[in-house]
Amino acid sequence: MAPHIPGSIDAKLLGLYMSDHLTGATAGLARIERMAEAFADTPVSADIARVSAEIRQERDFLHGLIHDLGVRQRPHRQAAAWLAERAGRLKLNGRIVRRSPMTMVLESELMRAAILGKLGGWQTLEELAPDLGLDRGAFVKLGDEARSQIEALSRVHGHARRNAFRRHGDITS
């Protein structure tokens, strides 16, 4: 059965919901890709790179799903999220030229929270999947992947917080 939105589901509201999640995925992808580049020289780089690759695939999947269901896309929201993520990089962190050791702590906290929100989105779509003509199992798998991403970012956070606030701390060790 081809994906479709039945009359029992508010298509406009579902479209807005999915668009909001796509907006979050756009901002999250930009942030995690930046983290993957910035922390490539750390012991947790493999975790960050894996999460980055998965978020890219999930964002593409969600984009395709929005298209397949025929709900209205809101590209201006994704553009705004992209810009907001870039503007967020301009915050002062007590360092002029180099990255603050606290950056990895804050970014891993932010990304764990974002992925928890994404998990809620996958759970919602899992619930609606039968009505939408979608495979519920795909959303179960995406939920499991989100939980795994939270675990990976918890390892990143553990590494970061052990090093960030120590005098002469080196977040790469």
Buried (B, 14 or more C-beta within 10 A) or exposed (E): EEBBBEEEBEBEEBBBBBBBBBBBBBBBBBBBBBBBEBBEEBEBBEBBBBBBEBBBEBBEEBBEBBEBBEBEBBEEBBEBBBEEBEEEEEEEEEEEEEEBBBBBBBBBBBBBEBBEEBBEBBBBBBEBBEEBBBEBEBBBEBBEBBBBBBEBBBBBBEBBBEBBEEEEBEBBE
